[in-house]
Amino acid sequence: MVLQTRASGAITYTLQCGSGQTFDRIVIYRQRGSQPFTLAGHSASRIAHDTLTTEQIVTDTLLVGRYVSSAQVTAPASSVWYGASLERSSGGALVHTIGYNGATYYTYSKGSFTSSVATLRPRLIILSLGTNESLARQFDRNHFGEEVARLVRRLQASNPDCAIVLTSPLYCYRKVRVRQRGKRRRYRTSYRANANCQLIADELQQQAQKLGCGYIDLFSHFGGKAGAAQLLSSGILSGDRVHLTAAGYNKVGAAIATALQNDYTQWRQHAPHVTSQASED
């Protein structure tokens, strides 16, 4: 998504958080060549001089000065920008969620995506993809593995100090139209087990070992093929038998967080020499 202001003049935007969240700094991601953004009513002196520049993207860190739930920023005329991050200087985990309908590993391997990710300064990248590939009419496991390796290697090249974790998708079904007998052409919709889900999970685990990535087996954690019926009855899998419900995504997020926490705890137990400050870093 790209936003562009008109050449006729600047535009002021209101950025806000919901659910009682607050922030005290705003990071603007703009195209190289666009003028810096400013807090509405303030001069450019409120911009922190810690910008990080990639090939196409420049960041402006606007210092609000206090914790607020909303703030206004002014975009100069003819500015091209890609979004903003509302952040707190008091620390904590900062999570960016990047998604695209119908995306595959190949989708994110194209263009400048992998190099642009470096602008976010990630410490951990979690790749949760594979469902769309599993629905392909002619799924090729070897080709899928190549696409996984291509994306991971590009991310590793542009983010050399960042850890990468692969997660397997949950079980899903394939939608099938069955023609009914009779004079008129009538069809009924049925759902067929998607055997590719197991192949996806197996290949992701294999690629994680080859590429030096972490791996979280959500496929097995949520029952695999044997637990598919329970995914529906428990409200994790939606009516289309492919996408998750909101509750389902929350449970998947909790499972990922628990896996990361358990792994971190095991690491601490095997690294007693690590100080508290070092472990926080």
N, C-alpha and C positions, 0 to 999 in steps of 0.2 A: 504494500500500500504506500502510495506517495501522495503527499499534499503539496500544492503549489499555490502561492498567493498571486494575486493579479498584479500586473505592472503598474496599475493606477494608484496603488497605495498600500500601506501596511494594514495588517489585520490583527486584532487582539483576540486571543483564545482563552477560555476558562478551562483549566485542568483541575479535576477534583477526584478525591478518593471517597469510597463508600464504606459502610460498616464501621464508622468511627475511626478509620485509619487516618494517620496524619503524616506529613512529610516536611522537610525543611530545606530541600534542594531539588532542583529539576534539571535533569540531563536531557538536552535537546540533541537529536541526531539529524544533522542537515547535510545537504550536498555541498561538496567542495565548490567554492565560488559564490555561494549564498552568503549574505551578510549575517553576523551573529544576531541571535534573538536576545531580547531583554525582558526583565520583569516589567509589567505595565507600570508606568509612572516612575521608573528608575532609569538611570544611565547604565552604560555598559560596564561601569566600574564594579557592578555586583556580580560580574562573571568571574568564576574561579579560573585561574590560569593553569589548569591541569588537563587541558584538552588532549584527546587521543585522536590521531588522524590516521585513516586508512587510505586506500586508493581513491575511494569515492566519498567517504563519510567523515565529517568533522563533528565533534561533540562540543557543546557549550554546557557548562555546569553553572546554573543560576542559583545563587545563594539567597534563600528567602529570609534567613536570619532568625526565624522562630518556627515552631511547629504549627502547621495549618492544615485544614482539610481541603482547601481549594486556593488557587492562585491564578492570576492572569499573566499571560506572556504575550509579547508583541512580536509578530513575525514581519520583517521588512518586506517591502514590495519585491515581487519576482523571486521569492524564496522557495526553495524546494527542500522539503524535509520528510523524514521517515517515521517520526513518532517521538515520544518523550517517556522518560522513566522518572517516576515520583519516588524519591528515596529519603531515607533517614540517616543522619550522620552518626546516630547513637549505636550503630552496629546491628547485628542480626543477619538472618539469611535473606538474601535478595534473589527472588525467583522470577525469571522471564519465561513465559510460555509462548512458544511459536508454533503455529499450526496452519494448515492449508487443506481445504477440502479435497479429498482424492489424492493426497500427496503420497509419494513413494520415496524410497531411498534415492532413486534417480532424480526425482524432483529437486532435492536439495543439493545434488552434486553439480547441477548446472549453474552457469553464470558466476557471480561474485558472492554467493551466499556464504560459503565457508570462510572466505577471507573477511567478510563483513561481520561475522560472529565475533571476531576478535575485538571489535569495538565495545562489546559488552564486558570484556575482561573476565570471562568465565573461569571458575575454578573446577566446575563439574558440568559436563554435558550429558544429559540422559536422552537417548534416542528411543522413542516408543513408536515404531513403525512396523509395517509388515502385513496389516490386515488387508489393505488394498491389493498388495501383490498376491495374497492368498486367493483372491477372488478372480484372478485372471483365468481365462478359458484354457490357456495352454501355459501352465506354470512350469518354469524351468528352474530347478533348485540351483544348478551351477551358475546360471545367469544371475539369479537373486544374490547368491553369495558374492559374486563379482561386484554387484552394485553396492552391497553393504561395505565391502572392503574399500571401494573407491571413495565413498562418502567419509568413512572413518579416517582414512589416510589423509584426505584433504583437510579434515578438521584437525587432525594431529599436526599437520604441517603448519597451519595458520595459528594453532593454539598449542604450542609444544609443552607448556606447563600445566595443561588442563587434563583432568581425568575424564574418561568417557565410559559410560555404562549403557549397555544394550538391554532392552526388555522385550520379551516375547509377547505377542498379542494373545488375548483370550480366544477360546474356541468360538467359532461362528458358523453360520449355515449359508448355503448357496440357494438362491431363489430360482425355482424351476416352474415353468408353465407347462401344464399337461393338457393335451387336447382331449376333450370328452367325446364319447361316441354320440352320433346323431347327425341329422341333416345339416343343422347349422353349426358354424364354427364356434364352439364354446370351449373356454379354457378354465381350468382351475389352477390356483397357485399352491404349490407345495414347497417344502424346504428339504434340502438334501444335505447330509453331513459333509462338511468341508474338510476333506482329508489333508488338504494342503497346510492346515494350521499346525499339525504335528511336524511336517517337513520344515516349515518356517522356524519353529522353535528349535528344532535340531540344528538347522543351519546357523542360526544366530548364536547358539552356544558354541558351535565349532569356530565361527568367525571371531568370537570374543576371545577364545583361547589363542588363535593365531595372531590377532592384532594387539593383544595385551590390554584388552578392555574388561571391565566388570560385566557381569551378566546376571539379570534377575529373571527367573523363569516364572513369569506370571501365568503362563499356559498351564503348567503343572500345579501351581499354587491354587488356582481356581478350578481344579478338578480335571483339566484336560477334556478329552472327548467324553469320558465317563461322567463328568460333572456338568455336561452341557444342559441337560434338562433342569438342573438345579439353578443354573444361571438365569433361566427364564422364570422359574417359580419364585426365586428370591428377589426378582426385580433388578438384577444386575444387567441383563441383556434386554434390549428394547424389543418391541414388537416386530421390527424388521429382521431380527435375528443376526444383525451385524453390528450395529452401533450399541454402545452402552447407554444406560440411563444416567441421569445426574447422580443418583445414589451409587450407580455402578462405577462411575469415574471417581467418586470420592473414595470408594473402597479400594480401587486400584491405586490411587494416590497414597492412601494409608499403607497399603502393602509395600509400595516402593520405599516410603519413608521408614517403615519398620525394618526392611531389608538393609537399608543403608545404615541405620542405627545399630543393628546387630553386627554388621561387618565392622563398623567403627569401634564397637565395644571389644570385639575380638582382637582388633589391631592394637588397641590400648593394652590389652592383657599380655600381648606378645611383645610389646615395646614399652616396658616399665620405665626405661630411661628417659622417655619423652616427658618434658615438663608441661605443666598446664597451659602456659602461654603458647608453647610450640604446637600443642594439640589443637588449640583454638585457631591458630593460623592455618 
